[in-house]
Amino acid sequence: MAKILLATDDAELYAILSAEIEGEGHSCLWAVNGQDAYETATQEQPDAVLLDVALDIFDGFECCAMLREDPDIPKELPILLLSDDALNPKLLERVLASRHFSKTHITHELIDLLADLLPPESMPSHIGL
């Protein structure tokens, strides 16, 4: 089971994403702004981070860059930036985001992406059966 940090100030989006993630046997942490997301990530050491690009205090790009610069955060930590807008690939590369993910998606897309990004040992045992 993986621990996923969801950073968004949108309670509806959190409810949707956390239901999808928890439905697969993972646990969710919630941060409502970039500072909270950074502090939660450094304290809780999640297995993946989903950052809304439109966060307060530090936006998703700033928070992603801060996490990548933190020596206590594993460099391989999957960090997804959430947005329904197209994001500049050079900006994603500059902040070292793992991927962009659309807020409006089909459930299996998030589950498939997590299965692709997370180590096999963090996946629930029913996956792949």
Buried (B, 14 or more C-beta within 10 A) or exposed (E): BBBBBBBBBBEEBBEBBBEBBEEBBBEBBBBBBBBBBBEBBEEEEBBBBBBBBBBEEBBBBBBBBBBBEBEEBEEEBBBBBBBEEEBEEEBBEEBBBBBBBEBEBEEEEBBEBBBEBBEEEBBBEEEEE
